[in-house]
């Protein structure tokens, strides 16, 4: 099986450098027309310019592909919508959206100011929301869409000094969960990738000897697997240095307490049973949790 994107149109945000650049070049090499989006700022989000994204466009065109650059700030819906409308005018469709744009403003929670916290959420979370909203109707009309969120181990598991980044990266997983349900009837599949790669944002985090293994291309291989025609949906793929794994949320079977037993003391006394991993379930909808608890209550009433 060869994964191709012939005649498809893809928007990649944050595509002037690092992972986004790799995603854009690989999509173009496999036949996609690519919108190379990048504000052109520094790692903390300051500054702007089209030189990096235009360089990627030039590389794509030099290799016979089609692409154009757009400097939309993903945190600004009007700019994002302009990018999408320009894409629709030029190519008539949007098949793939990769939400990759991001910034870092790391500090411990005690030291971080709320403006830096908000800016990171605006780019990672609202940037993903804005881009999804801008392409959503076009994808529904064509009954086809593939959307990729970029999450992070910092959001899935936590990382010291990254409360803002981690909160945003976990939030896009919640966005994925609901959009995958709402998009299913329109053949819109939504997934997430949790990358580990040597980029501008991670250059200071890893020892020099490790950087050569943490290639952007290793992450891109996973990213493209999540946006092709036969991709899964609601899947979180972790990728880095040639390693690939999945992560997901599971819920234990849990226990039931009667109305007379429901107290914080009883909850603490039953924590072993609450946390028993036997029979844990990967839910496909939040309603399943409510159904489980209601079923336990009804079974208890039937026994009374």
QUIUR-V431408 format. One record per pair of residues at least 4 apart in sequence whose ideal C-beta (glycine too) atoms are under 8 Angstrom apart, sorted by the first residue. I is the first residue (numbers start at 0). J is the second residue. Records with the same first field share a line. If there is no record, write none. Layout:
I: J ; J
//
This chain:
2: 29 ; 223 ; 224 ; 227
3: 29 ; 30 ; 227
4: 9 ; 26 ; 29 ; 30 ; 31 ; 94 ; 95 ; 227
5: 29 ; 30 ; 31
6: 30
7: 30 ; 31 ; 32 ; 94 ; 95
8: 31 ; 32 ; 33 ; 34 ; 86 ; 90 ; 91 ; 92 ; 93 ; 94 ; 95
9: 23 ; 26 ; 31 ; 32 ; 33 ; 34 ; 93 ; 94 ; 95 ; 96 ; 97 ; 226
10: 33 ; 34 ; 36 ; 82 ; 83 ; 86 ; 93 ; 95 ; 96 ; 97 ; 130 ; 134
11: 19 ; 22 ; 23 ; 26 ; 33 ; 34 ; 35 ; 36 ; 97 ; 99
12: 19 ; 36 ; 37 ; 73 ; 97 ; 98 ; 99 ; 100 ; 126 ; 130
13: 17 ; 18 ; 19 ; 36 ; 37 ; 73 ; 99 ; 100 ; 101
14: 19 ; 20 ; 22 ; 23 ; 33 ; 35 ; 36 ; 37 ; 52 ; 55 ; 99
15: 19 ; 20 ; 35 ; 37 ; 39 ; 50 ; 51 ; 52 ; 54 ; 55
16: 20 ; 37 ; 51 ; 198 ; 199
17: 21 ; 196 ; 198 ; 199 ; 200 ; 215
18: 22 ; 99 ; 149 ; 194 ; 196 ; 198 ; 215 ; 218 ; 219 ; 222
19: 23 ; 36 ; 37 ; 97 ; 99 ; 100
20: 24 ; 51 ; 55 ; 215
21: 25 ; 215 ; 216 ; 218 ; 219
22: 26 ; 97 ; 99 ; 219 ; 222 ; 223
23: 27 ; 33 ; 35 ; 55 ; 59 ; 66
24: 28 ; 55 ; 58 ; 59
25: 29 ; 216 ; 219 ; 223
26: 31 ; 33 ; 95 ; 223
27: 31 ; 32 ; 33 ; 59 ; 62 ; 64 ; 65 ; 66
28: 62 ; 64
29: 223
31: 64 ; 94 ; 95
32: 64 ; 65 ; 66 ; 90
33: 59 ; 64 ; 65 ; 66
34: 66 ; 67 ; 68 ; 69 ; 82 ; 86
35: 52 ; 53 ; 55 ; 56 ; 59 ; 66 ; 67 ; 68 ; 69
36: 52 ; 68 ; 69 ; 70 ; 71 ; 73 ; 82 ; 100
37: 49 ; 51 ; 52 ; 55 ; 68 ; 70 ; 100
38: 44 ; 47 ; 70 ; 71 ; 72 ; 73 ; 100
39: 46 ; 47 ; 48 ; 49 ; 50 ; 51 ; 52 ; 70
40: 44 ; 45 ; 46 ; 47 ; 48 ; 102
41: 45 ; 46
42: 102 ; 103 ; 199 ; 200
43: 102 ; 103 ; 104
44: 102 ; 104 ; 118 ; 122
47: 70 ; 72
48: 70
49: 53 ; 68 ; 70
50: 54
51: 55
52: 56 ; 68 ; 69 ; 70
53: 57 ; 68
54: 58
55: 59 ; 66 ; 68
56: 60 ; 66 ; 67 ; 68
57: 61
58: 62
59: 64 ; 65 ; 66
60: 64 ; 65 ; 66
65: 90
67: 85 ; 89
69: 81 ; 82 ; 85
71: 75 ; 78 ; 79 ; 81 ; 82
72: 78
73: 78 ; 79 ; 98 ; 100 ; 122 ; 125 ; 126 ; 127 ; 129 ; 130
74: 118 ; 121 ; 122 ; 125 ; 126 ; 129
75: 79 ; 129
76: 80 ; 129 ; 132 ; 133
77: 81
78: 82
79: 83 ; 126 ; 129 ; 130 ; 133
80: 84 ; 133
81: 85
82: 86 ; 133
83: 87 ; 93 ; 130 ; 133 ; 134 ; 137
84: 88
85: 89
86: 90 ; 93
87: 91 ; 92 ; 93 ; 137
92: 137 ; 141
93: 134 ; 137 ; 138 ; 144
94: 138 ; 141 ; 143 ; 144 ; 145
95: 144 ; 145 ; 146 ; 147 ; 226
96: 130 ; 131 ; 134 ; 144 ; 145 ; 146 ; 147
97: 146 ; 147 ; 149 ; 222 ; 226
98: 126 ; 127 ; 130 ; 131 ; 146 ; 147 ; 148 ; 149 ; 171
99: 147 ; 149
100: 122 ; 123 ; 126
101: 122 ; 123 ; 126 ; 149 ; 164 ; 200
102: 118 ; 119 ; 122 ; 123
103: 119 ; 164 ; 200
104: 111 ; 115 ; 116 ; 118 ; 119 ; 163 ; 164
105: 160 ; 161 ; 164
106: 110 ; 111 ; 115 ; 160
107: 111 ; 159 ; 160 ; 162
108: 162
111: 115 ; 116 ; 162 ; 163
112: 116
113: 117
114: 118
115: 119 ; 163
116: 120 ; 162 ; 163
117: 121
118: 122
119: 123 ; 163 ; 164 ; 167
120: 124 ; 125 ; 163 ; 166 ; 167 ; 170
121: 125 ; 126
122: 126 ; 167
123: 127 ; 149 ; 164 ; 167 ; 168 ; 170 ; 171
124: 128 ; 167 ; 170 ; 171 ; 174
125: 129
126: 130
127: 131 ; 148 ; 171 ; 174
128: 132 ; 174
129: 133
130: 134
131: 135 ; 146 ; 174 ; 178
134: 138 ; 144 ; 146
135: 139 ; 144 ; 182 ; 187
136: 140
137: 141
138: 143 ; 144 ; 146 ; 182 ; 185 ; 187
139: 144 ; 182 ; 185 ; 187
142: 185 ; 186
143: 185 ; 186 ; 187
144: 182 ; 185 ; 186 ; 187 ; 188
145: 187 ; 188 ; 225 ; 226 ; 227 ; 228 ; 230
146: 175 ; 178 ; 182 ; 187 ; 188 ; 189 ; 190 ; 226
147: 189 ; 190 ; 191 ; 192 ; 222 ; 225 ; 226
148: 171 ; 172 ; 174 ; 175 ; 189 ; 190 ; 191 ; 192
149: 168 ; 171 ; 191 ; 192 ; 193 ; 194
150: 154 ; 155 ; 168 ; 169 ; 171 ; 172 ; 175 ; 191 ; 192 ; 193 ; 235
151: 155 ; 158 ; 164 ; 165 ; 168 ; 193 ; 194
152: 156 ; 158 ; 193 ; 195 ; 237
153: 157 ; 158 ; 161 ; 164 ; 165 ; 168
154: 164 ; 165 ; 166 ; 167 ; 168 ; 169 ; 170 ; 171 ; 172
155: 168 ; 169 ; 172 ; 193 ; 235 ; 246
157: 161 ; 165
158: 164 ; 165
161: 165
162: 166
163: 167
164: 168
165: 169
166: 170
167: 171
168: 172
169: 173
170: 174
171: 175 ; 191
172: 176 ; 191 ; 235
173: 177
174: 178
175: 179 ; 189 ; 190 ; 191 ; 233 ; 235
176: 180 ; 233
177: 181
178: 182 ; 187 ; 189
179: 183 ; 187 ; 188 ; 189 ; 190 ; 232 ; 233
180: 233 ; 283 ; 284
182: 186 ; 187 ; 188 ; 189 ; 232
183: 187 ; 232
188: 230 ; 231 ; 232
189: 232 ; 233
190: 225 ; 226 ; 230 ; 231 ; 232 ; 233 ; 234 ; 235 ; 236
191: 225 ; 234 ; 235 ; 236
192: 218 ; 221 ; 222 ; 225 ; 235 ; 236 ; 237 ; 238
193: 235 ; 236 ; 237 ; 238 ; 246
194: 218 ; 221 ; 222 ; 237 ; 238 ; 239
195: 201 ; 213 ; 218 ; 237 ; 238 ; 239 ; 240
196: 201 ; 213 ; 214 ; 215 ; 217 ; 218 ; 239
197: 201 ; 202 ; 205 ; 209 ; 210 ; 211 ; 213 ; 214 ; 215
198: 202 ; 215
201: 205 ; 213
202: 210
205: 209 ; 210 ; 213
206: 210
209: 213 ; 240
212: 240 ; 241
213: 217 ; 239 ; 240
214: 218 ; 240
215: 219
216: 220
217: 221 ; 238 ; 239 ; 240 ; 241
218: 222 ; 238 ; 239
219: 223
220: 224 ; 238
221: 225 ; 236 ; 238 ; 243
222: 226 ; 238
223: 227
224: 230 ; 236
225: 230 ; 231 ; 234 ; 236
226: 230
230: 234
233: 283
234: 245
235: 245 ; 246 ; 247
236: 243 ; 244 ; 245
237: 242 ; 243 ; 244 ; 245 ; 246
238: 242 ; 243
247: 281
248: 281 ; 282
249: 279 ; 280 ; 281
250: 279 ; 280 ; 282 ; 288 ; 291
251: 273 ; 274 ; 275 ; 276 ; 278 ; 279
252: 275 ; 277 ; 278 ; 279 ; 280 ; 291
253: 272 ; 273 ; 291 ; 292 ; 295
254: 269 ; 272 ; 273
255: 295 ; 296 ; 298 ; 299
256: 260 ; 261 ; 265 ; 266 ; 269
257: 261 ; 299
260: 265
261: 265
262: 266
263: 267
264: 268
265: 269
266: 270 ; 273
269: 273
270: 274
271: 275
280: 287 ; 291
282: 287 ; 288
283: 287
285: 289
286: 290
287: 291
288: 292
289: 293
290: 294
291: 295
292: 296
293: 297
294: 298
295: 299
296: 300
297: 301
298: 302
299: 303
//
